[in-house]
Amino acid sequence: MKKFKNLYKTYEGLPKEIYIISIARFINAAGMFIFPLLTLLLTKKIGLSGAEAGFWIAMSGVSTIPMSIIGGHLTDIIGRKKIIIIPNIIAAILFMSCSFIEPSMLMVYLIIAGGAVLNASFPAMSSLIGDITTPENRNASFSLSYLGNNLGFAVGPLVGGMLFNNHLKLFFFIDALTTLIAAIIIFAYVKETYFEAKENTTSELEKTNTESVFKVLLTRKTLLIFSLLSFGYHFSYSQWSFLMPIHLESLFTDKGAEYFGMLASLNGLVVIIFTPLITALLSKLNDLTNATIGGLLYMIGFGILGFFEMKFAFVLCVFIFTLGEITLVISTMPYITNHTPVNHRGKINSILNIIMGAGHFIGPVIVGKLLFTISIPSVWKIVSFVVFLSSIGMYILQIYEKNTNTKV
């Protein structure tokens, strides 16, 4: 028991705002029902085919691009806090509206609009965490924020799965309410960080840079390469919420939503138990080494479903890929933040997240089309191979940095 408690010492002494952000993310995720179950919402409640659902999930991803750019730009002009709070309030109103209408295409439009607006706050949140941390405590800070999110996620999809069939109005109402409460917590207890960070940043790579954001990215090419390789990771991870529910529904008719809710809760529980351990074990390793390890765990986890279809295979898949998810979380944002000027954090976060996140919304489109021609297990094999190629790329990038002594 003492050894288990010692793992959480990784999170001692962090800025107090990190603990508040983690609590807010927990509350938000505890009511996050819509997007984890979006595939089943589109297919079972609204009646779309798998391919049509893939299209609208892709459109949901495409719609986030302009909002992410706008949010990132405003983050570096008016500060982080406003661009976290305002989009969350608007998204809560849009999600709440869904509780007053019947399942229809109007519901799809409201969900997509809410997700797009909510996405505007993501560059601001990452930038805020970057502002109040240093390279020494950044991995632990992003890790704790992620842990808070997944403490909520261990509860959210399970409750959402139980509400899905017979209490859809409450399903949307609770999602909207928790989004609003999270925004209120940030408003009340987290100060604006941007203007102070511009004056006090000591890291050479993070100091204010007067060049344009595009020139900064061109002179820090490994950031672009890193995000392009991460595209493959997001492509594979998108199948967690798209292909896996379809696979479960095909094998266990009318139990797909329930089983997926259980697996989502398992995902959250693995995060809760193993995030402190993995953070402590990998904290001394290079972020690119961790990114390579995370990709290989994705490859193994998703690859299992290409060969086995019993219930335990899904459990094992979720366990292994979640270890990869943890490893990538504690390496991706610290790597980007450590290489980004403070006055360009919002913009660079938005641009790189668009590149990386493109895999997340292109994935369902491609896989939706593949399902017309090949079996689900064959698709999982393709998914596993894609993420394997990205992992090899991360390893090569690490060798390149070592051989050229390149840090940007």
C-alpha positions in Angstrom: 0.0 0.0 0.0 2.9 2.4 0.9 4.5 1.7 -2.5 1.2 2.5 -4.3 0.9 5.8 -2.4 4.5 6.6 -3.3 3.5 6.5 -7.0 1.3 9.6 -6.5 4.3 11.6 -5.1 4.9 12.3 -8.8 2.0 14.8 -8.5 3.2 16.5 -5.3 4.3 20.2 -5.5 2.6 21.0 -8.8 1.0 24.5 -9.3 -2.3 24.7 -7.6 -4.0 25.5 -10.9 -3.1 22.1 -12.2 -5.1 20.4 -9.4 -8.1 22.7 -10.1 -7.9 22.0 -13.8 -7.8 18.3 -13.1 -11.0 18.5 -10.9 -12.8 20.5 -13.7 -11.8 17.9 -16.3 -13.0 15.1 -14.0 -16.5 16.7 -13.7 -16.7 17.4 -17.4 -15.7 13.8 -18.3 -18.0 12.3 -15.7 -20.9 13.6 -17.8 -19.3 13.1 -21.2 -21.9 10.8 -22.8 -22.3 12.1 -26.3 -19.0 11.6 -28.1 -18.0 8.2 -26.7 -21.3 6.8 -27.8 -21.7 9.0 -31.0 -21.4 6.0 -33.4 -24.3 4.2 -31.7 -26.3 7.4 -31.4 -26.0 8.0 -35.1 -26.7 4.4 -36.1 -29.2 3.1 -33.5 -31.1 6.2 -32.6 -31.0 8.3 -35.8 -30.9 5.3 -38.2 -27.8 6.0 -40.2 -25.7 3.3 -41.8 -22.1 2.6 -40.7 -20.8 4.5 -43.7 -23.1 7.4 -43.2 -22.2 7.5 -39.5 -18.5 7.6 -40.5 -19.2 10.5 -42.8 -20.9 12.6 -40.1 -18.2 11.8 -37.6 -15.7 12.9 -40.2 -17.7 16.1 -40.7 -17.7 16.6 -36.9 -13.9 16.5 -37.1 -13.7 18.8 -40.1 -15.9 21.4 -38.4 -13.4 21.6 -35.5 -10.6 22.9 -37.9 -11.8 26.6 -38.2 -12.8 26.7 -34.6 -9.5 25.4 -33.5 -7.6 27.9 -35.6 -9.8 30.8 -34.2 -9.4 29.5 -30.7 -5.7 29.2 -31.0 -5.3 32.7 -32.5 -7.5 34.3 -29.8 -5.6 32.4 -27.1 -2.4 34.3 -28.1 -4.2 37.6 -28.2 -6.7 37.9 -25.3 -5.5 35.1 -23.1 -6.2 31.5 -22.2 -9.0 31.8 -19.7 -11.7 33.4 -21.8 -11.1 31.0 -24.6 -11.7 28.1 -22.3 -14.9 29.4 -20.6 -16.9 30.9 -23.5 -16.8 27.9 -25.8 -17.7 25.6 -23.0 -20.8 27.6 -22.1 -21.9 27.8 -25.8 -21.3 24.0 -26.2 -23.4 23.3 -23.0 -26.3 25.3 -24.5 -26.1 23.4 -27.8 -26.0 20.0 -26.0 -28.9 21.0 -23.8 -30.9 21.8 -26.8 -30.7 18.1 -27.9 -32.6 17.1 -24.8 -35.7 18.9 -26.1 -35.9 17.3 -29.5 -36.4 13.9 -30.9 -33.5 12.0 -32.6 -33.2 13.5 -36.1 -30.6 15.2 -38.3 -31.2 18.4 -36.4 -29.7 16.6 -33.4 -26.7 15.6 -35.5 -26.2 19.3 -36.5 -26.4 20.5 -32.9 -23.9 17.9 -31.7 -21.5 18.7 -34.5 -21.8 22.5 -33.7 -21.3 21.8 -30.0 -18.2 19.7 -30.6 -16.7 22.3 -33.0 -17.2 25.2 -30.5 -15.9 23.1 -27.7 -12.8 22.4 -29.7 -11.9 26.1 -29.7 -11.0 25.8 -26.1 -8.5 22.9 -26.4 -5.5 25.0 -27.6 -6.2 27.4 -24.7 -6.2 24.6 -22.1 -2.9 23.1 -23.4 -1.4 26.6 -23.5 -2.6 27.4 -20.0 -1.0 24.3 -18.6 2.2 25.1 -20.5 2.2 28.6 -19.0 2.1 27.5 -15.4 4.6 24.7 -15.7 8.3 24.2 -16.4 10.0 21.5 -18.4 10.8 19.8 -15.1 7.2 19.4 -13.9 5.4 19.5 -17.3 5.1 15.7 -17.9 3.6 15.2 -14.4 1.2 18.2 -14.9 -0.2 17.0 -18.2 -0.3 13.5 -16.7 -2.4 14.6 -13.7 -4.8 16.6 -16.0 -5.2 13.5 -18.1 -5.8 11.4 -15.0 -8.5 13.7 -13.8 -10.2 13.5 -17.2 -10.1 9.7 -17.1 -11.3 9.4 -13.5 -14.5 11.0 -14.9 -14.3 8.9 -18.0 -14.4 5.7 -15.9 -17.9 6.8 -14.8 -19.2 8.8 -17.8 -19.6 6.2 -20.6 -20.9 3.6 -18.1 -23.7 5.9 -17.0 -24.2 7.1 -20.5 -24.5 3.5 -21.7 -27.3 2.8 -19.2 -29.1 6.0 -20.1 -28.7 5.5 -23.8 -31.6 3.2 -24.6 -34.4 4.7 -22.5 -33.4 8.1 -21.1 -31.9 10.0 -24.0 -33.2 13.4 -22.9 -31.4 13.0 -19.5 -28.4 11.7 -21.4 -28.0 15.1 -23.1 -29.0 17.2 -20.1 -26.3 15.7 -17.8 -23.7 16.1 -20.5 -24.5 19.8 -20.9 -24.7 20.4 -17.1 -21.2 19.0 -16.4 -19.7 21.0 -19.3 -21.2 24.1 -17.7 -20.0 23.3 -14.2 -16.4 22.7 -15.4 -16.4 26.1 -17.1 -17.6 27.7 -13.9 -14.8 26.1 -11.9 -12.2 27.4 -14.3 -13.8 30.9 -14.2 -13.8 31.0 -10.4 -10.5 29.4 -9.4 -7.9 29.7 -12.3 -6.3 33.0 -13.0 -5.2 34.3 -16.4 -1.6 33.1 -17.1 -0.7 34.3 -20.6 0.6 37.8 -19.9 2.7 36.8 -16.9 4.1 33.8 -18.7 5.3 36.1 -21.6 7.4 38.1 -19.1 8.7 35.2 -16.9 9.5 32.3 -19.2 13.2 31.4 -18.8 13.5 28.4 -21.3 15.3 29.5 -24.4 12.9 27.6 -26.7 9.8 29.0 -25.0 10.8 32.7 -25.0 8.7 35.1 -27.0 9.5 34.9 -30.7 8.5 37.9 -32.9 8.6 35.9 -36.1 5.3 34.6 -37.7 4.0 31.3 -36.5 4.7 29.8 -39.9 8.3 30.8 -39.8 8.6 29.4 -36.3 7.3 26.1 -37.5 9.6 26.0 -40.6 12.6 26.6 -38.4 11.4 23.8 -35.9 10.8 21.1 -38.5 10.7 18.2 -36.0 7.5 19.7 -34.6 5.9 19.3 -38.0 7.3 15.8 -38.5 6.2 14.8 -35.0 2.6 15.9 -35.7 2.5 14.1 -39.1 3.6 10.9 -37.5 1.1 11.4 -34.7 -1.6 11.4 -37.5 -1.2 7.7 -37.7 -1.7 7.3 -34.0 -4.9 9.3 -34.1 -6.1 7.4 -37.2 -5.8 4.2 -35.1 -7.2 5.6 -31.9 -10.3 6.8 -33.7 -11.4 3.2 -34.2 -11.8 2.9 -30.4 -15.0 5.0 -30.7 -15.9 4.1 -34.3 -15.0 0.5 -35.3 -15.1 -1.1 -31.8 -18.8 -0.2 -31.1 -19.7 -1.5 -34.6 -17.7 -4.7 -34.0 -19.3 -5.3 -30.6 -22.8 -4.7 -32.0 -22.1 -7.2 -34.8 -21.0 -9.9 -32.3 -23.3 -9.2 -29.4 -26.6 -7.8 -30.8 -28.4 -5.3 -28.6 -25.5 -5.4 -26.1 -23.1 -3.3 -28.0 -23.7 0.0 -26.2 -23.7 -1.8 -22.8 -20.4 -3.6 -23.5 -18.8 -0.6 -25.0 -19.7 1.4 -21.9 -18.1 -1.3 -19.8 -14.9 -1.2 -21.9 -14.8 2.6 -21.8 -15.0 2.3 -18.0 -12.2 -0.2 -18.1 -10.2 2.2 -20.2 -10.7 4.8 -17.4 -9.8 2.4 -14.6 -6.6 1.4 -16.4 -5.7 5.1 -16.7 -6.4 5.7 -13.0 -4.3 2.7 -11.8 -1.4 2.9 -14.3 -0.9 6.6 -15.2 1.1 7.3 -12.0 3.2 4.2 -12.5 3.9 4.8 -16.2 4.6 8.5 -15.5 7.1 7.6 -12.8 8.8 4.8 -14.9 9.1 6.8 -18.1 9.7 10.3 -16.7 13.5 10.1 -17.3 13.1 8.9 -20.9 13.2 11.0 -24.0 9.7 12.1 -25.2 10.3 10.6 -28.6 11.2 7.2 -27.0 8.0 7.3 -25.1 6.1 8.2 -28.2 7.6 5.1 -30.0 6.7 2.8 -27.1 3.1 4.2 -27.0 2.7 3.5 -30.7 3.9 -0.1 -30.4 1.4 -0.6 -27.6 -1.4 0.7 -29.9 -0.2 -1.7 -32.6 -0.4 -4.7 -30.3 -3.7 -3.7 -28.6 -5.7 -3.0 -31.8 -4.0 -5.9 -33.7 -5.4 -8.4 -31.2 -8.9 -7.8 -32.6 -7.7 -8.8 -36.1 -7.2 -12.4 -34.9 -9.6 -12.9 -31.9 -13.2 -12.0 -31.4 -14.1 -13.4 -28.0 -15.1 -11.0 -25.1 -11.7 -11.4 -23.4 -9.9 -10.2 -26.6 -11.7 -6.9 -26.3 -10.7 -6.6 -22.7 -7.1 -7.3 -23.5 -7.2 -4.9 -26.4 -8.5 -2.1 -24.2 -5.9 -2.8 -21.5 -2.9 -2.8 -23.9 -3.9 0.2 -26.0 -4.7 2.2 -22.9 -1.2 1.7 -21.7 -0.1 3.2 -25.0 -2.6 6.0 -24.6 -1.1 6.9 -21.3 2.4 6.8 -22.7 1.5 9.1 -25.6 -0.3 11.6 -23.3 2.7 12.1 -21.1 5.0 12.6 -24.1 3.0 14.4 -26.8 2.0 17.7 -25.2 5.2 18.1 -23.2 7.3 17.6 -26.4 5.2 20.3 -28.3 5.2 22.7 -25.3 8.9 22.4 -24.7 9.6 23.4 -28.3 7.1 26.3 -28.6 7.5 30.0 -27.9 5.0 31.2 -25.3 3.4 33.8 -27.5 2.7 31.2 -30.2 1.4 28.4 -28.0 -2.2 28.8 -28.9 -1.6 29.0 -32.6 0.9 26.2 -32.7 -1.2 23.9 -30.6 -4.2 24.5 -32.9 -2.2 23.9 -36.1 -0.4 20.7 -34.8 -3.6 19.4 -33.3 -5.4 19.8 -36.6 -2.6 17.8 -38.3 -2.6 15.1 -35.7 -6.4 15.2 -35.2 -7.0 14.8 -39.0 -6.3 11.1 -38.4 -9.1 11.0 -36.0 -11.8 12.2 -38.4 -10.3 10.7 -41.6 -10.1 7.3 -39.8 -13.9 6.7 -39.6 -14.4 7.7 -43.3 -11.7 5.3 -44.6 -12.7 2.5 -42.3 -16.4 3.0 -43.0 -15.7 2.4 -46.7 -13.4 -0.5 -46.0 -16.3 -2.2 -44.2 -18.1 -2.5 -47.5 -15.4 -4.7 -48.9 -13.5 -6.5 -46.2 -14.2 -8.1 -42.8 -13.9 -6.2 -39.5 -11.0 -8.3 -38.3 -9.1 -7.5 -41.6 -9.7 -3.8 -40.9 -8.2 -4.1 -37.4 -5.1 -5.6 -39.1 -4.8 -2.6 -41.4 -5.3 -0.2 -38.4 -2.5 -2.0 -36.5 -0.1 -1.8 -39.5 -0.7 2.0 -39.9 0.2 2.7 -36.3 3.3 0.4 -36.6 4.5 2.6 -39.5 4.1 5.7 -37.3 6.0 4.1 -34.5 8.9 3.3 -36.8 8.8 7.0 -37.9 9.1 8.2 -34.3 12.1 6.0 -33.7 13.8 7.3 -36.8 13.0 10.9 -35.7 14.7 10.2 -32.4 17.8 8.9 -34.1 17.8 11.9 -36.3 17.7 14.3 -33.4 20.5 12.4 -31.6 22.8 12.2 -34.6 22.3 15.9 -35.6 22.1 17.2 -32.0 18.8 18.7 -33.1 16.3 19.9 -30.5 13.9 22.0 -32.5 
